[in-house]
Structure formats: C-alpha cells, structure tokens
Amino acid sequence: MLKIFAFLFISIVLFSCGGGNNYQKNLKELDEVYGMCENPLRPLSTRKYKECIAAERANNESFFDLNGDLGDLLNRGGENYIVQYTVNPNLWRAALNVTESYPLKIADNQGGYIETDWINQKETPDNRCLIKVRITSQELVSNGVASKFICEEKIDNQWVAIDDSYLDEEKRLNLKILSTAAALAENSL
C-alpha cells in the first residue's frame, strides 16, 4: 500500500513539473482570449487590476514584462509611466468642488459625469431643479465642460418639466468650474 502511495506521489510531482511549458502556452492563449487583465490565470490584486486596465487604456505595452507577467509599476528601474485620464483631472475636481453643496446622485469620474439629486428650496416647495455636468475634454479648455439645468414644477401633485431656458445659469456654472480648474492647475505647478 505504501508503494502505491509513493508511486502516485512521484507521478504527480513529475507530471506537474513537466507541465511548465503548458502553463506559459495556456497563459498566452488565455491572454489572447480574455486580455491580460481579465485572464483567469492571472490572479491580480484590486490595485494591480486597476493599473492593468489603465495601462490597456493607454495602450502601454511596456507595462507588461516580456514573459507575460505584470510588471511592478513602483519598481521598474526608473522607467516613466503616463497615466491617462479619460477627463481632465482639474476640471473633474473643480466640478466636484462647485457642486459639493448639493446632494449628488451620480459622480462618474471615468465618464466625467456629475448629476445632482433634485434640489428644493423652502421658499418654493412646488419647484425643483437638478444639475447635470459633463466634462468633455482631457485638456483644460473652455469648451471642456458642459452643464444643464433641468427644472420641474408641481401641478396637481404631478411634477411637470418647465420649458424655460437656463442658459445664463449654465454659463455661470461653466465659468465657475473653469476658473476653479484653472486655479487648481496653477497650484499644482
């Protein structure tokens, strides 16, 4: 009985050691199918997964070692890496700063979209508004932000959209976000 267990143990060890080439082959095949970040043979920590996705978005192939393993971003022999945002970070932070006094419903930094919850005032309980802000550029430019005010009024216990134009308010909000973003950019230099 002991000889059978010894034979099985040695067989398993020899079989698993001889399969090293298959692992690399399977790793490359699954990289082609799933991509390097989604490959089930690459158990990534949350931080490494986010770094991998950012590198894929930036098309940064030097993020990956030649053997297919993920490189360590913090210890790469002095190589420089560029992290690419989908929106301008100063515009994003400025938009958050300007809208921080309102209850936020959505704040999507990857898509550059902010939406407030309905804003009510005690003086006009039958009116409410919400604000939508979209960061449209990776650069700090004057047309890199767009905002929209949507207001409703209560008629017979139903909220009905108000067809008024809020261009002046939207322009003021855009200018406030742009000036705040410019100040943030200047302070970061």
TIKE-93416 format. One line per 8 residues: number of its first residue (from 1); their letters; for each residue x, y, z of N, C-alpha, C, CB. Coordinates in nm, 2 decimals, decimal comma, padded with zeros to 4 digits. Glycine has a CB too. Layout:
NUM	A	X Y Z X Y Z X Y Z X Y Z ~ ... $
//
This chain:
1	MLKIFAFL	00,08 -00,12 00,00 00,00 00,00 00,00 00,09 00,13 00,00 -00,09 00,00 00,12 ~ 00,19 00,12 00,08 00,29 00,23 00,09 00,35 00,26 -00,05 00,39 00,21 00,20 ~ 00,38 00,15 -00,12 00,45 00,16 -00,25 00,35 00,23 -00,35 00,49 00,03 -00,31 ~ 00,22 00,21 -00,34 00,12 00,27 -00,43 00,12 00,42 -00,41 -00,02 00,20 -00,41 ~ 00,11 00,46 -00,28 00,11 00,60 -00,25 00,24 00,67 -00,29 00,09 00,62 -00,09 ~ 00,35 00,60 -00,27 00,48 00,66 -00,31 00,48 00,68 -00,47 00,60 00,58 -00,27 ~ 00,43 00,58 -00,54 00,43 00,58 -00,68 00,33 00,70 -00,73 00,38 00,45 -00,74 ~ 00,22 00,71 -00,67 00,12 00,81 -00,70 00,18 00,95 -00,67 -00,01 00,80 -00,63 $
9	FISIVLFS	00,25 00,97 -00,56 00,31 01,09 -00,52 00,42 01,13 -00,62 00,37 01,09 -00,38 ~ 00,51 01,04 -00,66 00,62 01,07 -00,75 00,56 01,10 -00,89 00,71 00,95 -00,76 ~ 00,45 01,03 -00,93 00,39 01,05 -01,06 00,33 01,19 -01,07 00,28 00,95 -01,09 ~ 00,26 01,23 -00,96 00,20 01,36 -00,96 00,31 01,47 -00,96 00,12 01,38 -00,83 ~ 00,42 01,45 -00,89 00,52 01,55 -00,89 00,59 01,56 -01,02 00,63 01,52 -00,78 ~ 00,62 01,45 -01,08 00,68 01,45 -01,21 00,59 01,51 -01,32 00,73 01,31 -01,25 ~ 00,47 01,48 -01,32 00,37 01,53 -01,41 00,35 01,68 -01,40 00,23 01,46 -01,40 ~ 00,34 01,73 -01,28 00,32 01,87 -01,26 00,45 01,95 -01,29 00,28 01,90 -01,11 $
17	CGGGNNYQ	00,57 01,89 -01,27 00,69 01,96 -01,31 00,71 01,97 -01,46 00,81 01,90 -01,24 ~ 00,67 01,87 -01,53 00,69 01,86 -01,67 00,59 01,95 -01,74 00,67 01,72 -01,72 ~ 00,49 02,01 -01,68 00,39 02,09 -01,75 00,41 02,24 -01,75 00,25 02,06 -01,68 ~ 00,53 02,28 -01,71 00,57 02,42 -01,71 00,55 02,49 -01,84 00,71 02,44 -01,66 ~ 00,58 02,42 -01,95 00,57 02,48 -02,08 00,42 02,50 -02,12 00,64 02,40 -02,19 ~ 00,34 02,40 -02,07 00,19 02,41 -02,10 00,13 02,53 -02,02 00,12 02,29 -02,05 ~ 00,18 02,57 -01,91 00,13 02,68 -01,83 00,16 02,81 -01,91 00,20 02,69 -01,69 ~ 00,28 02,83 -01,96 00,31 02,95 -02,04 00,23 02,95 -02,17 00,46 02,96 -02,07 $
25	KNLKELDE	00,21 02,84 -02,23 00,13 02,83 -02,35 -00,02 02,87 -02,32 00,14 02,69 -02,41 ~ -00,07 02,81 -02,21 -00,21 02,84 -02,17 -00,22 02,98 -02,13 -00,25 02,75 -02,06 ~ -00,12 03,04 -02,07 -00,13 03,18 -02,03 -00,14 03,27 -02,15 00,00 03,22 -01,94 ~ -00,06 03,24 -02,25 -00,06 03,33 -02,37 -00,19 03,31 -02,45 00,06 03,29 -02,46 ~ -00,24 03,19 -02,45 -00,37 03,16 -02,52 -00,48 03,24 -02,45 -00,40 03,01 -02,53 ~ -00,48 03,23 -02,32 -00,59 03,30 -02,25 -00,57 03,45 -02,25 -00,59 03,25 -02,10 ~ -00,45 03,50 -02,26 -00,43 03,64 -02,28 -00,50 03,69 -02,41 -00,28 03,67 -02,29 ~ -00,49 03,60 -02,52 -00,55 03,64 -02,64 -00,70 03,64 -02,64 -00,50 03,55 -02,76 $
33	VYGMCENP	-00,75 03,55 -02,56 -00,90 03,53 -02,55 -00,96 03,64 -02,46 -00,93 03,39 -02,50 ~ -00,90 03,65 -02,34 -00,96 03,74 -02,23 -00,89 03,88 -02,22 -00,95 03,67 -02,10 ~ -00,76 03,89 -02,27 -00,68 04,01 -02,25 -00,60 03,98 -02,12 -00,77 04,13 -02,23 ~ -00,50 04,06 -02,11 -00,41 04,03 -01,99 -00,47 04,06 -01,86 -00,28 04,11 -02,01 ~ -00,55 04,16 -01,85 -00,61 04,20 -01,72 -00,72 04,10 -01,68 -00,67 04,34 -01,73 ~ -00,79 04,04 -01,77 -00,91 03,96 -01,74 -00,87 03,81 -01,74 -01,02 03,99 -01,84 ~ -00,75 03,78 -01,77 -00,71 03,64 -01,78 -00,72 03,57 -01,64 -00,56 03,63 -01,82 ~ -00,80 03,46 -01,64 -00,83 03,39 -01,51 -00,70 03,33 -01,45 -00,93 03,29 -01,53 $
41	LRPLSTRK	-00,60 03,31 -01,53 -00,47 03,25 -01,48 -00,38 03,36 -01,41 -00,39 03,18 -01,59 ~ -00,43 03,48 -01,42 -00,35 03,59 -01,36 -00,43 03,65 -01,24 -00,32 03,71 -01,47 ~ -00,41 03,59 -01,13 -00,48 03,65 -01,01 -00,42 03,78 -00,97 -00,48 03,55 -00,89 ~ -00,50 03,89 -00,99 -00,45 04,03 -00,97 -00,52 04,09 -00,85 -00,47 04,12 -01,09 ~ -00,44 04,16 -00,77 -00,50 04,23 -00,66 -00,58 04,35 -00,72 -00,39 04,29 -00,56 ~ -00,67 04,41 -00,64 -00,75 04,52 -00,69 -00,67 04,63 -00,75 -00,84 04,57 -00,58 ~ -00,56 04,66 -00,68 -00,47 04,77 -00,73 -00,40 04,73 -00,86 -00,36 04,80 -00,62 ~ -00,35 04,61 -00,87 -00,29 04,57 -00,99 -00,39 04,56 -01,11 -00,22 04,43 -00,97 $
49	YKECIAAE	-00,51 04,52 -01,08 -00,61 04,51 -01,18 -00,64 04,65 -01,24 -00,74 04,45 -01,13 ~ -00,65 04,75 -01,15 -00,68 04,89 -01,19 -00,56 04,94 -01,27 -00,71 04,98 -01,07 ~ -00,44 04,91 -01,23 -00,32 04,95 -01,30 -00,32 04,89 -01,44 -00,20 04,92 -01,22 ~ -00,35 04,76 -01,45 -00,36 04,69 -01,57 -00,46 04,75 -01,67 -00,39 04,54 -01,55 ~ -00,58 04,78 -01,62 -00,68 04,84 -01,70 -00,63 04,98 -01,75 -00,81 04,85 -01,63 ~ -00,57 05,05 -01,66 -00,52 05,19 -01,71 -00,42 05,17 -01,81 -00,47 05,26 -01,59 ~ -00,33 05,07 -01,80 -00,22 05,05 -01,90 -00,28 05,01 -02,03 -00,12 04,95 -01,85 ~ -00,39 04,92 -02,03 -00,45 04,88 -02,15 -00,52 05,00 -02,22 -00,56 04,78 -02,12 $
57	RANNESFF	-00,58 05,09 -02,14 -00,65 05,21 -02,20 -00,55 05,30 -02,26 -00,73 05,28 -02,09 ~ -00,43 05,31 -02,20 -00,33 05,40 -02,25 -00,24 05,33 -02,36 -00,24 05,44 -02,14 ~ -00,27 05,20 -02,39 -00,20 05,12 -02,48 -00,05 05,12 -02,45 -00,22 05,18 -02,63 ~ -00,03 05,10 -02,32 00,11 05,10 -02,26 00,16 04,95 -02,25 00,11 05,17 -02,13 ~ 00,21 04,90 -02,36 00,26 04,76 -02,36 00,38 04,74 -02,27 00,28 04,72 -02,50 ~ 00,45 04,84 -02,24 00,57 04,83 -02,16 00,53 04,80 -02,01 00,66 04,95 -02,16 ~ 00,40 04,81 -01,98 00,36 04,77 -01,85 00,37 04,63 -01,82 00,21 04,81 -01,84 ~ 00,37 04,55 -01,93 00,38 04,40 -01,92 00,53 04,36 -01,94 00,29 04,33 -02,01 $
65	DLNGDLGD	00,58 04,26 -01,86 00,71 04,21 -01,89 00,71 04,13 -02,01 00,76 04,12 -01,77 ~ 00,83 04,10 -02,07 00,84 04,02 -02,19 00,78 03,88 -02,17 00,98 04,01 -02,23 ~ 00,79 03,82 -02,05 00,74 03,68 -02,03 00,59 03,68 -02,00 00,81 03,62 -01,91 ~ 00,53 03,80 -02,01 00,38 03,80 -01,99 00,33 03,83 -01,85 00,32 03,67 -02,04 ~ 00,43 03,84 -01,76 00,39 03,87 -01,62 00,37 04,02 -01,61 00,49 03,82 -01,52 ~ 00,28 04,06 -01,51 00,26 04,20 -01,49 00,39 04,26 -01,43 00,14 04,23 -01,41 ~ 00,43 04,38 -01,48 00,54 04,45 -01,41 00,50 04,53 -01,29 00,61 04,54 -01,51 ~ 00,59 04,55 -01,20 00,55 04,63 -01,08 00,58 04,78 -01,12 00,64 04,59 -00,96 $
73	LLNRGGEN	00,47 04,86 -01,12 00,48 05,00 -01,16 00,57 05,07 -01,06 00,35 05,06 -01,16 ~ 00,58 05,03 -00,94 00,66 05,11 -00,85 00,81 05,07 -00,85 00,61 05,09 -00,71 ~ 00,85 04,96 -00,91 00,99 04,92 -00,91 01,03 04,87 -01,05 01,01 04,81 -00,81 ~ 01,04 04,97 -01,14 01,07 04,93 -01,28 01,20 04,99 -01,33 00,95 04,97 -01,37 ~ 01,29 05,01 -01,24 01,42 05,06 -01,29 01,42 05,20 -01,34 01,48 04,97 -01,39 ~ 01,34 05,29 -01,29 01,34 05,43 -01,33 01,26 05,46 -01,46 01,48 05,47 -01,35 ~ 01,19 05,36 -01,51 01,11 05,39 -01,63 00,99 05,48 -01,60 01,05 05,26 -01,69 ~ 00,96 05,57 -01,69 00,85 05,66 -01,67 00,72 05,60 -01,72 00,88 05,80 -01,73 $
81	YIVQYTVN	00,61 05,63 -01,65 00,48 05,58 -01,70 00,39 05,70 -01,70 00,42 05,47 -01,61 ~ 00,30 05,70 -01,80 00,20 05,80 -01,81 00,06 05,74 -01,78 00,20 05,86 -01,96 ~ -00,01 05,80 -01,69 -00,14 05,76 -01,65 -00,24 05,85 -01,73 -00,17 05,77 -01,50 ~ -00,32 05,79 -01,81 -00,41 05,87 -01,90 -00,55 05,88 -01,84 -00,41 05,82 -02,04 ~ -00,60 05,99 -01,81 -00,73 06,01 -01,77 -00,82 06,02 -01,89 -00,74 06,14 -01,68 ~ -00,95 05,98 -01,86 -01,05 06,00 -01,97 -01,10 06,14 -01,97 -01,16 05,90 -01,96 ~ -01,09 06,21 -01,86 -01,13 06,35 -01,85 -01,02 06,43 -01,78 -01,26 06,37 -01,77 ~ -01,02 06,56 -01,80 -00,92 06,64 -01,73 -00,93 06,64 -01,58 -00,92 06,79 -01,78 $
89	PNLWRAAL	-00,83 06,60 -01,51 -00,85 06,59 -01,36 -00,88 06,72 -01,29 -00,72 06,53 -01,30 ~ -00,82 06,83 -01,34 -00,85 06,96 -01,28 -01,00 07,00 -01,30 -00,76 07,07 -01,34 ~ -01,05 06,98 -01,42 -01,19 07,01 -01,45 -01,28 06,92 -01,36 -01,22 06,98 -01,60 ~ -01,24 06,79 -01,35 -01,32 06,70 -01,27 -01,32 06,74 -01,12 -01,26 06,56 -01,28 ~ -01,21 06,78 -01,06 -01,20 06,82 -00,92 -01,28 06,95 -00,91 -01,06 06,84 -00,88 ~ -01,27 07,04 -01,01 -01,34 07,17 -01,00 -01,49 07,15 -01,00 -01,29 07,26 -01,11 ~ -01,53 07,06 -01,09 -01,68 07,03 -01,10 -01,73 06,97 -00,96 -01,71 06,93 -01,21 ~ -01,65 06,89 -00,90 -01,69 06,83 -00,77 -01,69 06,94 -00,67 -01,59 06,72 -00,73 $
97	NVTESYPL	-01,59 07,03 -00,67 -01,59 07,14 -00,57 -01,71 07,23 -00,58 -01,46 07,22 -00,59 ~ -01,74 07,27 -00,71 -01,85 07,36 -00,73 -01,99 07,30 -00,69 -01,85 07,40 -00,88 ~ -02,00 07,17 -00,71 -02,13 07,11 -00,69 -02,14 07,04 -00,55 -02,16 07,00 -00,79 ~ -02,04 07,06 -00,46 -02,03 06,99 -00,34 -02,14 07,03 -00,24 -01,90 07,01 -00,27 ~ -02,20 07,15 -00,26 -02,31 07,19 -00,16 -02,44 07,13 -00,20 -02,32 07,34 -00,16 ~ -02,45 07,06 -00,31 -02,57 06,99 -00,35 -02,56 06,84 -00,33 -02,60 07,02 -00,50 ~ -02,68 06,77 -00,30 -02,67 06,63 -00,29 -02,64 06,57 -00,43 -02,81 06,57 -00,23 ~ -02,54 06,49 -00,44 -02,50 06,42 -00,56 -02,57 06,29 -00,58 -02,35 06,41 -00,58 $
105	KIADNQGG	-02,62 06,27 -00,70 -02,68 06,14 -00,73 -02,58 06,05 -00,80 -02,81 06,16 -00,82 ~ -02,51 06,11 -00,90 -02,41 06,04 -00,98 -02,28 06,12 -00,98 -02,46 06,01 -01,12 ~ -02,17 06,06 -00,96 -02,04 06,12 -00,98 -01,95 06,01 -01,05 -01,98 06,17 -00,85 ~ -01,94 06,01 -01,18 -01,87 05,91 -01,26 -01,74 05,98 -01,31 -01,95 05,85 -01,37 ~ -01,63 05,95 -01,24 -01,50 06,02 -01,28 -01,45 05,96 -01,41 -01,40 06,00 -01,18 ~ -01,48 05,84 -01,45 -01,43 05,78 -01,58 -01,50 05,84 -01,70 -01,44 05,63 -01,58 ~ -01,63 05,86 -01,68 -01,71 05,92 -01,79 -01,72 06,07 -01,78 -01,85 05,86 -01,79 ~ -01,67 06,13 -01,66 -01,68 06,27 -01,65 -01,82 06,33 -01,63 -01,61 06,34 -01,76 $
113	YIETDWIN	-01,90 06,26 -01,56 -02,04 06,30 -01,55 -02,08 06,31 -01,40 -02,13 06,19 -01,62 ~ -02,15 06,43 -01,37 -02,20 06,45 -01,24 -02,35 06,49 -01,25 -02,12 06,57 -01,17 ~ -02,43 06,43 -01,17 -02,57 06,47 -01,17 -02,61 06,49 -01,02 -02,66 06,36 -01,24 ~ -02,67 06,60 -00,99 -02,72 06,62 -00,85 -02,86 06,55 -00,84 -02,73 06,77 -00,82 ~ -02,90 06,53 -00,72 -03,03 06,49 -00,69 -03,12 06,62 -00,70 -03,05 06,43 -00,54 ~ -03,25 06,60 -00,69 -03,34 06,72 -00,70 -03,31 06,82 -00,59 -03,49 06,67 -00,70 ~ -03,30 06,94 -00,63 -03,27 07,05 -00,53 -03,40 07,13 -00,51 -03,16 07,14 -00,59 ~ -03,45 07,13 -00,38 -03,57 07,20 -00,35 -03,53 07,32 -00,25 -03,67 07,11 -00,28 $
121	QKETPDNR	-03,61 07,42 -00,26 -03,59 07,54 -00,17 -03,71 07,56 -00,09 -03,55 07,67 -00,24 ~ -03,70 07,60 00,04 -03,81 07,62 00,13 -03,91 07,72 00,07 -03,77 07,65 00,27 ~ -03,85 07,83 00,01 -03,93 07,94 -00,04 -04,02 07,89 -00,16 -03,84 08,05 -00,09 ~ -03,98 07,79 -00,23 -04,06 07,75 -00,35 -04,07 07,60 -00,35 -04,00 07,80 -00,48 ~ -04,16 07,54 -00,26 -04,16 07,40 -00,24 -04,23 07,33 -00,36 -04,25 07,36 -00,12 ~ -04,29 07,40 -00,45 -04,35 07,34 -00,57 -04,26 07,35 -00,69 -04,48 07,41 -00,60 ~ -04,14 07,39 -00,67 -04,04 07,39 -00,78 -03,91 07,31 -00,74 -04,00 07,53 -00,82 ~ -03,85 07,24 -00,83 -03,73 07,17 -00,80 -03,64 07,17 -00,93 -03,76 07,03 -00,75 $
129	CLIKVRIT	-03,51 07,16 -00,91 -03,42 07,16 -01,02 -03,31 07,05 -00,99 -03,36 07,30 -01,05 ~ -03,25 07,01 -01,10 -03,13 06,93 -01,09 -03,03 06,98 -01,18 -03,16 06,78 -01,11 ~ -02,90 06,95 -01,16 -02,79 07,00 -01,24 -02,71 06,88 -01,29 -02,70 07,09 -01,16 ~ -02,69 06,88 -01,42 -02,60 06,78 -01,49 -02,48 06,85 -01,54 -02,68 06,71 -01,61 ~ -02,36 06,79 -01,51 -02,23 06,85 -01,55 -02,16 06,74 -01,62 -02,15 06,91 -01,43 ~ -02,11 06,77 -01,74 -02,03 06,67 -01,82 -01,89 06,73 -01,85 -02,11 06,63 -01,95 ~ -01,79 06,66 -01,82 -01,65 06,70 -01,85 -01,63 06,64 -01,99 -01,54 06,66 -01,75 ~ -01,60 06,72 -02,09 -01,59 06,67 -02,23 -01,45 06,66 -02,29 -01,68 06,75 -02,32 $
137	SQELVSNG	-01,35 06,69 -02,21 -01,21 06,70 -02,26 -01,11 06,65 -02,16 -01,18 06,85 -02,30 ~ -01,00 06,60 -02,22 -00,89 06,56 -02,14 -00,80 06,68 -02,11 -00,81 06,45 -02,21 ~ -00,82 06,79 -02,18 -00,74 06,91 -02,16 -00,82 07,02 -02,09 -00,69 06,96 -02,30 ~ -00,76 07,11 -02,03 -00,82 07,22 -01,97 -00,85 07,33 -02,07 -00,73 07,28 -01,85 ~ -00,96 07,32 -02,14 -01,00 07,41 -02,24 -01,14 07,47 -02,21 -01,01 07,34 -02,38 ~ -01,18 07,58 -02,27 -01,30 07,65 -02,23 -01,43 07,57 -02,27 -01,31 07,78 -02,30 ~ -01,42 07,48 -02,37 -01,53 07,40 -02,41 -01,52 07,26 -02,35 -01,55 07,39 -02,56 ~ -01,44 07,25 -02,24 -01,42 07,11 -02,18 -01,52 07,08 -02,08 -01,28 07,11 -02,12 $
145	VASKFICE	-01,62 07,17 -02,05 -01,72 07,14 -01,96 -01,86 07,19 -02,01 -01,69 07,21 -01,82 ~ -01,96 07,11 -01,99 -02,10 07,15 -02,03 -02,19 07,12 -01,92 -02,14 07,07 -02,16 ~ -02,28 07,21 -01,89 -02,37 07,19 -01,78 -02,52 07,21 -01,83 -02,35 07,28 -01,66 ~ -02,61 07,15 -01,76 -02,75 07,16 -01,80 -02,83 07,17 -01,67 -02,79 07,04 -01,88 ~ -02,93 07,26 -01,67 -03,02 07,27 -01,56 -03,16 07,22 -01,60 -03,04 07,42 -01,51 ~ -03,22 07,13 -01,52 -03,35 07,08 -01,55 -03,44 07,11 -01,44 -03,34 06,92 -01,59 ~ -03,55 07,18 -01,46 -03,64 07,22 -01,35 -03,78 07,17 -01,38 -03,64 07,37 -01,34 ~ -03,85 07,14 -01,27 -03,99 07,10 -01,27 -04,07 07,18 -01,17 -04,00 06,95 -01,24 $
153	EKIDNQWV	-04,20 07,18 -01,20 -04,29 07,24 -01,10 -04,40 07,14 -01,08 -04,35 07,38 -01,15 ~ -04,46 07,15 -00,96 -04,56 07,06 -00,91 -04,70 07,12 -00,95 -04,55 07,03 -00,76 ~ -04,77 07,04 -01,03 -04,91 07,08 -01,07 -05,00 06,96 -01,05 -04,91 07,13 -01,23 ~ -05,10 06,98 -00,96 -05,19 06,88 -00,92 -05,12 06,75 -00,88 -05,28 06,84 -01,04 ~ -05,02 06,77 -00,79 -04,94 06,66 -00,73 -04,86 06,58 -00,84 -05,03 06,56 -00,66 ~ -04,84 06,64 -00,95 -04,75 06,58 -01,05 -04,64 06,67 -01,09 -04,83 06,55 -01,18 ~ -04,51 06,62 -01,10 -04,40 06,70 -01,14 -04,40 06,71 -01,29 -04,27 06,65 -01,08 ~ -04,40 06,84 -01,34 -04,40 06,87 -01,48 -04,28 06,95 -01,52 -04,53 06,94 -01,52 $
161	AIDDSYLD	-04,22 06,91 -01,63 -04,10 06,98 -01,67 -04,13 07,13 -01,71 -04,03 06,91 -01,79 ~ -04,04 07,22 -01,67 -04,05 07,36 -01,71 -03,97 07,38 -01,83 -04,01 07,45 -01,59 ~ -04,04 07,44 -01,93 -03,97 07,46 -02,06 -03,88 07,58 -02,07 -04,07 07,46 -02,17 ~ -03,85 07,64 -01,96 -03,76 07,76 -01,96 -03,62 07,72 -02,00 -03,77 07,83 -01,83 ~ -03,55 07,82 -02,05 -03,41 07,81 -02,08 -03,33 07,86 -01,97 -03,37 07,87 -02,22 ~ -03,22 07,79 -01,93 -03,14 07,84 -01,82 -03,00 07,86 -01,87 -03,14 07,73 -01,70 ~ -02,98 07,92 -01,99 -02,85 07,94 -02,05 -02,76 08,03 -01,96 -02,87 08,01 -02,18 ~ -02,81 08,13 -01,90 -02,73 08,22 -01,82 -02,67 08,15 -01,70 -02,81 08,34 -01,77 $
169	EEKRLNLK	-02,76 08,07 -01,63 -02,72 07,99 -01,51 -02,61 07,89 -01,56 -02,84 07,93 -01,45 ~ -02,64 07,82 -01,67 -02,55 07,72 -01,72 -02,41 07,78 -01,75 -02,60 07,65 -01,84 ~ -02,41 07,90 -01,81 -02,28 07,97 -01,85 -02,21 08,00 -01,72 -02,31 08,09 -01,93 ~ -02,28 08,06 -01,62 -02,22 08,09 -01,49 -02,15 07,97 -01,43 -02,32 08,16 -01,40 ~ -02,23 07,86 -01,43 -02,17 07,74 -01,37 -02,05 07,69 -01,44 -02,28 07,63 -01,37 ~ -02,05 07,69 -01,58 -01,94 07,65 -01,66 -01,82 07,74 -01,63 -01,97 07,66 -01,81 ~ -01,84 07,87 -01,62 -01,73 07,96 -01,59 -01,67 07,94 -01,45 -01,78 08,11 -01,60 ~ -01,76 07,91 -01,35 -01,71 07,89 -01,22 -01,63 07,76 -01,22 -01,83 07,87 -01,12 $
177	ILSTAAAL	-01,67 07,66 -01,29 -01,59 07,53 -01,29 -01,46 07,56 -01,36 -01,67 07,42 -01,37 ~ -01,46 07,63 -01,47 -01,34 07,66 -01,55 -01,24 07,74 -01,46 -01,37 07,73 -01,68 ~ -01,29 07,84 -01,39 -01,20 07,93 -01,31 -01,14 07,85 -01,20 -01,27 08,05 -01,26 ~ -01,22 07,76 -01,14 -01,17 07,68 -01,03 -01,07 07,58 -01,08 -01,29 07,60 -00,96 ~ -01,09 07,52 -01,20 -01,00 07,43 -01,26 -00,87 07,50 -01,29 -01,06 07,36 -01,38 ~ -00,87 07,62 -01,34 -00,75 07,69 -01,37 -00,67 07,72 -01,25 -00,79 07,83 -01,44 ~ -00,74 07,75 -01,14 -00,67 07,77 -01,01 -00,60 07,65 -00,96 -00,77 07,83 -00,90 ~ -00,68 07,53 -00,97 -00,62 07,40 -00,93 -00,50 07,37 -01,02 -00,72 07,29 -00,95 $
185	AENSL	-00,50 07,39 -01,15 -00,39 07,37 -01,23 -00,27 07,45 -01,20 -00,43 07,39 -01,38 ~ -00,30 07,58 -01,17 -00,19 07,67 -01,14 -00,12 07,63 -01,00 -00,24 07,81 -01,13 ~ -00,20 07,59 -00,91 -00,15 07,55 -00,78 -00,07 07,42 -00,78 -00,26 07,54 -00,68 ~ -00,10 07,34 -00,88 -00,03 07,21 -00,89 00,11 07,22 -00,96 -00,12 07,11 -00,97 ~ 00,14 07,34 -01,02 00,27 07,35 -01,08 00,38 07,37 -00,99 00,26 07,47 -01,17 $
//
